Amino acid sequence: MSIKVNIAANYLGQGWTALMQLAFIPIYINYLGMEAYGLIGFFAMLQAGLALLDMGMTPTLNREMARYQAGTHTTHSIRVLLRSIEVLSAGFALLIVLMVWLASDWLARHWLRAEQLSFNTVSHAITIMGLFAALRFVEGVYRGAILGLQTHAWLNGASSILATVRALGAVAVLAWVSSSIEAFFVWQAFVSMITVTVFAIRVHSQLPTANGSVYFSLLPLSKVWKFAQGMVLTAFLSLLLTHGDKVLLSRILSLEAFGTYMLAALVSNSLYVLIGPLAQSYSPRFAELVARRDEAALIKAYHRGSQLMAVTVVPAALLLIFESQTLLNLWTNDAVLARNSAPYVALLTLGTAFLGLMNIPYMLQLAYGWSTFAAKVNGVIVLVQIPALIWITTRYGAMGAAWVWVAVTASYIFVVIGIMHKYLLPTEKWAWYWRDNFLPIAAAAATGGLLSIVSPATSNPWLTVVWLIFFGVAMFIAAVWGAPDLRLIAIQRIRYWMSKP
């Protein structure tokens, strides 16, 4: 399937999934309360931590499935690798359930600072979280396989349907069955069980029948272990980088205040709806081109992907930064919550945008099998970040943690990219900085800065929506015009449309 179709499918599917996640949050908060929503934020942090047990299986399976498509695997070898990873992931899923169950009482009593929810409620909710997290863990492994096979349209269609069932069903459970946090997590776990089943059937039906028996074997795992171990170390260090602030704040802040910070983090993370589909679409394409040793096509795809990432992510990020309080107030209809969350949203969004721009270069590293580079970089940054985070967070709380996030992610752009290009596509570094990023970002930022000065003050929500749409579209057009490759494509399309009778 072409990369254009994959990009379109990923944006439509993941956009709908994100809409289902975001649209119903005010309803969840209304039924559960802000303190219980803090537990949902804690689950997000817990899930990220337990993802370390993945041991690099998901990105490894993604890459190997793409290599299978390029002809470097036989049907038998890829099925043996799949079976081996399935067995490991099932074992780790059981370990997740056991670990969370054993830790639930301690976390409820000594870590989380609940003021309204009872100890038993928090403990039971954490136990159910363990089952939910284990199922999401296995779901991610199959999702990686489907992405590597480049059947993105099917994956996003199925994910959209399941996300709709997950969100609408959660509201129905809270409204008509029980408005408890335990009921919420039970429903989430049930939908994840269905999702794992559907994804597993799809992966196995997509691969041809192997000649010979398919079995668990350490041999195929050992062949990909060098790549996988780099991914494991990268994942561990990335977890410290992206969730270190949340771990500390979950201990320092009340569960309600932590919920407010996690709400801001969720809003800023909505940028991943724009980042993820593009990165996922280019990842198997890069791996295929590297396997074929087609450097000219790889360079072209790399720059086009980088420019697409800039013009897609930056206007949305700037809209969240310039109009964070307006957007939050419009979404939650809670002026106090919007005012409290807006400063965090602006800073966290800036950091997430920096990280988003790094995704295309990171996909290039993985395509070359250079998974250890990101691990080494993250290791150096963690040595600086963690002490700084502990010192700043204990003194300045959530705002200090947000500023640390901005500083860390900025270092990837201004330092790490230069180092990477000494080894991969060394002649393309300045093109990435200037043509792929600076020009479209400068155009979008200048447009956004001018528009923010004349932003109308209105209490009419419909006029506000129209203004925000105009604001975002104007910055997007400016960014496309600032990106040389995309501007040329846009001009060619406009001339073609104008020439049609």
Salt bridges, closest charged atoms under 4 A:
GLU64 OE2 - ARG63 NH1 3.32
GLU64 OE1 - ARG67 NE 3.37
GLU64 OE1 - HIS73 NE2 2.64
GLU86 OE1 - ARG83 NE 3.46
GLU86 OE2 - HIS204 NE2 2.59
GLU139 OE1 - ARG136 NE 3.29
GLU139 OE2 - ARG143 NH2 2.85
ASP245 OD1 - LYS246 NZ 3.50
GLU288 OE2 - ARG292 NH2 2.77
GLU428 OE1 - HIS303 NE2 2.61
ASP436 OD2 - HIS303 ND1 2.61
ASP485 OD1 - ARG435 NH2 3.02
